[in-house]
Amino acid sequence: MSNFKTDAVGNNAPIEQSLVQTISVSSSLGYVDSGSIIAVATDAIVVTLPSTKAGVEYTFINTGANGANIITISPQSADGIAGTITLAGTVVVRVGTADADLINTKATSKLGDSITIIGTGIAGVKAWIIKGSTGIWA
């Protein structure tokens, strides 16, 4: 039986949960993983993205110990990741560069650092857009 939530005017809908995938080895994601939360607690993991596709979305969460976990998100060679991130404690706009990785740096990593990206479906520097982030990503 599903759990339901009712709003102030009486509408109700089932409460849905995101799929959480815990990875402990470098992995390649597929379109079927869209909407997933990818939990990474193992150091030096590289997560390879598929080619961009409009609306495909992933959230990555560092579940490792503070200062002990580097996570690398690697787009396909024709794709870049662009948007607003925190870099060295400053919020900056990341200009997408094709085939450039996005990294949760080990020295500054914290349990709970996260980033959500969404595909535009257009190969190039803005193939993936950062929807939101916490922590320091470079």
Secondary structure as GFF3:
##gff-version 3
##sequence-region A 1 138
A	DSSP	beta_strand	4	6	.	.	.	ID=ss1
A	DSSP	beta_strand	12	14	.	.	.	ID=ss2
A	DSSP	beta_strand	20	23	.	.	.	ID=ss3
A	DSSP	beta_strand	27	28	.	.	.	ID=ss4
A	DSSP	three_ten_helix	31	33	.	.	.	ID=ss5
A	DSSP	beta_strand	37	40	.	.	.	ID=ss6
A	DSSP	beta_strand	45	48	.	.	.	ID=ss7
A	DSSP	beta_strand	57	62	.	.	.	ID=ss8
A	DSSP	beta_strand	71	74	.	.	.	ID=ss9
A	DSSP	beta_strand	79	87	.	.	.	ID=ss10
A	DSSP	beta_strand	90	94	.	.	.	ID=ss11
A	DSSP	beta_strand	102	104	.	.	.	ID=ss12
A	DSSP	beta_strand	114	119	.	.	.	ID=ss13
A	DSSP	beta_strand	124	134	.	.	.	ID=ss14
###
